[in-house]
Amino acid sequence: MSDDEAMTAGLPGGARHARIAIVGSGPLAAEVLRNLGLVGIPAAVHSPESFWATLRLTDLQECYCAVAAGIDRQAARRLNQLSQVAGVDFVNVSLGTDGITIESFPFGSDARCACLECEAPVDGAEAPRRAPDPIAASIAGASGAAAALHCSGHGARRLSLPVPGGAGVATLIERRSGCPACSAPWRAPRVIRTRNRWSARESLAQVAQDLSGQTLRLSDALVTACECADCGPVDALADMINRPAAECAAGVQACPDCGSASVRIEARELFSLGELMARFGDGPVPARFALAEIGGAPVCFDLEAGTARDADGAV
């Protein structure tokens, strides 16, 4: 049994019945889970490497809160994004050289609060992490569990706790103008479950044509072009087109034809409805959801509803 399976063992229904979703591994995630269990709150732990695939949007909407327990900033940013869309509170717990940091973002009650990226490091550098310490992890886990249960309210906050001992410092996290994740006017979208197919039925062909210019922002950036700067288009790279950029970027080290490290990958998140229909037709878009502004209101299309991962068989 894996560490994650051991931490979620005994929870009826697993993630589907969880009221708090924890993303993390190791002592810190285990301590958050243990402290929630002490007060009878069912939770499920997801691996930082795979939660983007295992934590469904519809399951997260049934939760009180999502907790990032000691994960890297890129994974925390993605969980921040997912929590914003789901309208669920988000808590980020980290253990660094200066002690414990707990950031609370009450997206469930204050959609206009600051988000994790509002105070992202300018240089994008990772904060130094603390080596595993049972006592520090226990304190951090208990504090993170408490923050998850009391996150609701107004305004995002950060609590810094020196380890060991010392008084904590609480500060308000201000919303940043131009933040890539919650730049104004961010509003929690209405989530609509829909099939992940992009060819219009005959009866809706004209409607689809009229809406072809509608812009959608996908949850995942997709590769739109991939070629060698020296060779030009390469057949072996064609399979990367329309795939998630996160999967492709690390897998291309050099041109398979000439061997040079000159492969250029173009990727983006914004597409028109007409372009998605042309690119994917009857096939699914490899993204979790799509955001759009329709009639002046934000809408999120949950693209997981009709996929094989939906065990309920919903379409």
C-alpha positions in Angstrom: 0.0 0.0 0.0 1.4 3.4 -0.9 1.7 6.3 1.6 -1.3 8.1 0.0 -3.4 4.9 0.1 -2.5 4.4 3.8 -3.5 8.0 4.6 -6.9 7.7 2.9 -7.6 4.1 4.1 -10.8 3.8 6.1 -12.5 6.8 4.6 -15.9 5.7 3.2 -16.1 6.4 -0.5 -12.6 8.0 -0.6 -12.4 11.4 -2.3 -16.1 11.4 -3.2 -17.1 11.7 0.4 -14.3 13.9 1.6 -15.1 17.3 3.0 -11.5 18.5 2.8 -9.1 17.7 0.0 -5.4 17.5 0.9 -2.7 17.7 -1.7 0.7 16.7 -0.3 2.8 13.8 0.8 5.0 12.9 3.8 4.7 13.9 7.4 3.0 17.3 6.9 0.1 15.9 4.8 -0.2 13.0 7.3 -0.4 15.4 10.2 -3.1 17.6 8.5 -5.1 14.4 7.8 -4.6 13.1 11.4 -5.8 16.3 13.0 -8.9 16.5 10.8 -9.6 12.9 11.8 -9.5 13.8 15.5 -12.6 16.0 15.0 -14.3 13.6 12.6 -13.8 15.5 9.3 -13.4 13.1 6.4 -10.6 14.0 4.1 -8.7 12.6 1.2 -5.1 12.9 0.3 -3.9 13.4 -3.3 -0.4 13.2 -4.5 1.2 16.5 -5.7 2.3 14.7 -8.9 -1.1 13.4 -9.8 -3.8 15.5 -8.2 -4.5 17.4 -11.4 -5.8 14.1 -12.7 -7.3 12.6 -9.6 -9.0 15.5 -7.9 -12.1 16.2 -10.0 -13.8 19.6 -10.1 -17.1 18.2 -9.1 -15.6 16.4 -6.1 -13.8 19.5 -4.9 -17.1 21.4 -5.1 -18.4 19.1 -2.4 -15.5 20.0 -0.1 -15.2 22.8 2.5 -11.6 23.5 1.7 -8.5 22.4 -0.3 -5.2 22.2 1.6 -1.8 22.3 0.0 0.5 20.6 2.5 4.1 21.3 1.8 4.0 21.1 -2.0 6.0 23.0 -4.6 4.8 26.4 -5.8 3.8 25.2 -9.2 1.5 22.5 -7.8 0.2 25.0 -5.2 -0.6 27.5 -8.0 -2.7 24.9 -9.9 -4.6 24.0 -6.7 -5.2 27.7 -6.1 -6.6 27.9 -9.6 -8.8 24.8 -9.1 -10.1 26.1 -5.8 -11.0 29.5 -7.3 -13.0 27.9 -10.1 -14.8 25.6 -7.7 -15.5 28.4 -5.2 -13.9 26.5 -2.4 -11.7 27.8 0.4 -8.0 27.2 -0.1 -5.2 26.9 2.6 -1.5 26.7 1.8 0.7 25.3 4.6 4.5 25.3 4.2 7.4 24.6 6.5 10.5 26.6 5.7 13.8 27.7 7.3 12.0 30.6 9.1 9.2 28.4 10.5 5.6 27.6 9.5 3.6 29.7 7.0 -0.2 29.3 6.7 -2.0 31.2 4.0 -5.8 31.2 3.9 -7.9 32.2 0.9 -11.7 32.1 1.6 -12.8 31.7 -2.0 -16.0 30.1 -0.8 -17.2 33.2 1.0 -15.2 36.0 -0.6 -14.6 35.5 -4.4 -12.8 38.9 -4.5 -10.2 38.1 -2.0 -6.5 37.9 -2.9 -5.1 34.6 -4.2 -1.9 32.8 -3.9 -0.3 34.5 -6.9 -1.0 38.0 -5.7 2.2 37.8 -3.7 4.2 35.5 -5.9 8.0 35.9 -5.7 9.2 38.4 -8.3 12.0 36.1 -9.5 9.7 33.0 -9.2 12.2 31.3 -6.9 11.1 28.6 -4.5 11.3 29.4 -0.8 13.8 27.2 1.0 12.2 24.2 2.6 12.8 22.9 6.1 14.1 19.4 6.6 11.5 16.9 8.0 11.0 17.6 11.7 8.4 15.5 13.5 7.6 18.3 16.0 7.5 21.1 13.5 5.4 18.9 11.1 3.0 18.1 14.0 2.5 21.8 14.8 2.2 22.8 11.1 -0.3 19.9 10.5 -2.5 21.0 13.5 -2.4 24.6 12.4 -3.2 23.8 8.8 -6.2 21.6 9.8 -7.5 24.4 12.1 -7.1 27.0 9.2 -9.0 24.7 6.9 -11.9 24.5 9.3 -12.0 28.3 10.0 -11.0 29.7 6.6 -14.4 31.3 5.7 -14.7 35.0 6.1 -13.4 38.0 4.1 -9.9 38.7 3.0 -6.9 36.4 2.5 -4.5 36.1 5.4 -1.0 34.8 6.2 0.0 33.4 9.6 3.7 33.0 10.3 4.8 30.8 13.2 8.5 30.6 14.3 9.6 27.1 15.1 10.2 26.2 17.9 8.2 28.6 20.0 7.7 32.3 19.6 4.6 34.4 18.9 2.9 34.1 15.5 2.4 37.1 13.2 -0.9 37.4 11.1 -1.0 39.7 8.1 -3.6 40.5 5.4 -2.7 39.5 1.9 -3.6 42.3 -0.5 -5.0 41.7 -3.9 -2.5 42.6 -6.6 -3.6 44.5 -9.7 -2.6 42.5 -12.8 -2.4 39.2 -10.9 -2.5 36.5 -13.6 -4.8 34.3 -11.5 -7.4 36.7 -10.1 -7.0 40.0 -12.0 -10.1 42.1 -11.7 -12.9 41.6 -12.2 -12.6 38.0 -11.0 -15.9 36.4 -10.1 -16.6 32.8 -9.1 -18.1 31.2 -12.3 -21.2 29.1 -12.6 -20.0 25.6 -13.2 -21.8 23.6 -15.9 -21.1 19.9 -16.5 -20.9 19.2 -20.2 -19.8 16.6 -22.7 -16.2 17.0 -23.9 -17.0 16.8 -27.6 -16.6 19.6 -30.1 -18.7 18.7 -33.1 -22.1 20.3 -33.1 -25.3 18.2 -33.7 -27.0 19.0 -37.0 -29.8 20.8 -35.3 -27.3 23.1 -33.6 -24.9 23.7 -36.5 -26.1 27.3 -37.1 -25.9 28.1 -33.4 -22.4 26.8 -33.2 -21.4 28.8 -36.2 -22.9 32.0 -34.6 -20.9 31.3 -31.4 -17.6 30.3 -33.2 -15.9 33.5 -32.1 -16.6 32.9 -28.4 -13.3 32.9 -26.5 -12.6 30.1 -24.0 -9.7 29.9 -21.5 -8.7 26.3 -21.0 -7.4 25.0 -17.6 -4.3 23.6 -19.4 -2.2 25.3 -22.0 -2.1 23.2 -25.2 0.7 22.9 -27.8 -0.3 24.7 -31.0 3.0 24.4 -32.8 6.2 22.3 -32.4 9.1 22.3 -34.9 12.8 22.4 -35.1 14.3 25.9 -35.7 16.9 24.3 -38.1 14.8 21.5 -39.8 11.4 23.1 -39.8 8.4 20.8 -39.3 9.4 17.3 -38.1 7.0 14.4 -38.5 8.1 12.9 -35.2 7.0 16.1 -33.4 3.6 16.3 -35.0 2.0 14.1 -32.3 2.6 16.8 -29.7 0.2 19.2 -31.3 -3.0 19.6 -29.3 -1.5 17.9 -26.2 -1.0 19.6 -22.8 2.2 21.7 -22.8 3.0 20.4 -19.3 3.4 16.9 -20.7 5.4 17.9 -23.8 7.9 20.5 -22.7 9.9 18.1 -20.5 9.8 15.3 -23.0 11.5 17.2 -25.9 15.3 17.6 -25.4 16.5 17.7 -29.0 15.2 17.4 -32.6 14.8 13.7 -33.5 16.1 14.4 -37.0 19.2 16.6 -36.6 19.8 16.2 -32.9 20.1 19.9 -32.1 18.5 21.5 -29.1 16.5 23.9 -31.2 13.0 22.6 -30.8 10.5 25.4 -30.5 7.2 24.7 -28.7 4.3 27.2 -28.9 1.4 26.8 -26.4 -1.6 28.8 -25.3 -4.7 28.6 -23.1 -7.0 30.9 -25.1 -9.0 29.5 -28.0 -12.1 30.4 -29.9 -15.0 27.9 -29.9 -14.6 27.6 -33.7 -10.9 26.7 -33.4 -11.6 24.0 -30.8 -14.2 22.5 -33.0 -11.8 22.5 -35.9 -8.9 21.0 -33.8 -10.8 18.3 -31.9 -14.2 17.6 -33.6 -15.6 14.4 -32.0 -12.6 14.0 -29.8 -12.1 15.4 -26.2 -10.0 18.4 -25.4 -7.2 17.4 -23.0 -8.2 19.9 -20.4 -10.2 19.8 -17.2 -12.4 22.8 -17.7 -12.9 25.9 -19.9 -13.7 29.4 -18.7 -15.8 31.9 -20.7 -17.6 35.2 -20.3 -21.1 34.7 -21.6 -23.8 37.5 -21.4 -21.6 39.4 -18.9 -21.4 36.4 -16.5 -18.5 34.0 -15.9 -19.1 30.4 -16.8 -17.0 27.3 -16.2 -17.6 24.3 -18.5 -16.6 21.1 -16.6 -15.1 19.0 -19.3 -14.6 15.9 -17.1 -18.4 15.2 -16.9 -18.6 12.9 -19.9 -15.2 11.3 -19.7 -14.2 7.7 -18.8 -13.0 9.0 -15.4 -16.6 9.8 -14.4 -17.5 6.6 -12.5 -21.1 7.7 -12.2 -21.5 7.5 -16.0 -22.8 11.1 -16.2 -22.8 12.8 -19.6 
